[in-house]
Amino acid sequence: MNSTQNKKIEQVKETTMIVGIDVGSEKHYFRAFSWRGIELTGKPVAFSNSMEGFNSFYNSVVELMQKNELKEALVGIEPTGHYWFDLGQFMGEKNIKFVMVNPHHVHKTKELDDNSPSKNDRKDPRVIAGLVRDGRYFYSYMPTGVYAELRNASNRRFVLVEEQTRAKNRLHKWIAVYFPEYKGIYTHIDAKGGLLVLKQASTPEEIVRLGVEGIIKIWKDAKLRGNGHKKAMLILNAAMKSIGLKAGLTEARMEIQDLIEDYELQTKRLERVNDLIKELCQQVRYADKLLEIKGIGITTVAGFIAEVGDITRFDSTKELQKLAGLELVADSSGKHNGKTKISKRGRKRLRYLLFEAAISVVGKNEEFKEIHRYYTTREKNPLKKMQSLIAVACKLIRVFHVILTKGISYDASKMLKDIRHPGEQLKAA
């Protein structure tokens, strides 16, 4: 994946037709230009987001190429949410080369032609095509096979975790209002024994009427172990002394039933997705070797592969670092030397997964813990803790890349080569 700007500019030859597409939810607009920027369409051409519209676009592109004696087309798209997915798939099937332009670049350069901040269907395709001609684009990647399945499953997992957390927070609120003493009984608010009781006796008054024997019967009917007479007495005593709100209990009963059902539903869905993710990871070559690293679990491995896709398409780990938005950018000019920070311009979920993984390995993995200690305590240019965690995350990228591309096993001794001991340096001198 050679993506330098010179290489990108070289993709535009005298025989290349550049097409800029403004993507919409139901209708798209395109304009075609020669390599010198001369428009070939005359005006924006609209086509619908349907197979008929896609075929119309394809036929128009072929006709324009034949008419102007051009051999290839390079299509530029400004990614607009998810609306470009189907069009991208169609162009891939038709072997039409398409690339992406950054929406931020479109916004910044759209005033060059008419010195106006206006945004319309006639103007945007021209701006997009101009950026493509100047090599200011990036290559799109649409995963296929197991990588597409993993990305969908991983994205689904993120959504389910958010929904489960939301349902759990609502449970916290309800209990804090109507039965605050419940939090002193169970360490976790979603304890199965406690939720079983709340499903049948939603308020402290109902629990008191139920009594110890009634509580134990609920657990026995559900064949739940680990909850006995002592726990039942704790729940009953807490209910008898509860200071919870006693008004509006009819609706409160309905609410807690719905909240528990929502939480259990999200939990079951999450379990199914996690099982699917484990199955899919087994189909990815060398993915099991990543699990040999202490502190790295199946969620991190699956999330990394889902975000990166086929890792062999990357020539170096610097490209992966840039994809994650972990590349270092400096803010300096003349005598001004600003702070160096990470760009945060990549895939945010990949960056989140790597940072969480860095925290995990620093806490559980001895060699990564030693590297973190070295980064933060070395005499020359010691890092702050957050900076060190970013450095560890970048090191994880390099480790993952080597394992997934070469199939070698994780070697803990190689991890410590970054550490330079003063005594060893003096001997070498």
ZITA-V153086 format. One line per field, one symbol per residue. psi: psi as a letter, one per 40 degrees, with the letter a starting at -180 (. if undefined). burial: + if it has 9 or more other C-alpha atoms within 8 Angstrom, else -. A space follows every 50 residues. Layout:
psi->???
burial->???
This chain:
psi->ghfidddddedhidehhhhhhhhiddhihiiiiieeehheddihhiiigi dddddddddddddddddefidiihhhhhhgbeeedddddddddefhhiii ihddddddeeeddefheihidddddddddddddeegiihihhiibddddd ddddddddddddddddddddddddddddgdeddedhdhdfhddddddddd gdidddddddiddddddddddefhiehaddddddddddddeieiheifdd dddddddddddddddddddddddddddddddeehheddddeehhehaddd ddddddddaheeehdieddddddefeihhigihbehhaihiidfeahddd dddddddddddddehddddddddddeeidhfiiidddddddddddddddd dddddeeiihhddddedehhhddddddd.
burial->------+++--+--+++++++++---+++++++++---+++--+--+++- --++-++---+--+++---++-+++++++---++--++++++---+++++ ++---+---++---------+++++++++++++-++++----+--+++++ ++++-++--++-++--++-+++-++++++++++-++--+-+-+++++++- ++++-+++-+++--++-++----+--+---++++++-+++-+-+------ --+--++-++-++--++-++--++-+++-+++---++++++++-++---+ +++++++++-+--+--+-+++++++++----+---------+++++++-+ +-+++-++++++-++-++++++-+++-----++----+++-+++-+++-+ ++++--+--+----++--------+----
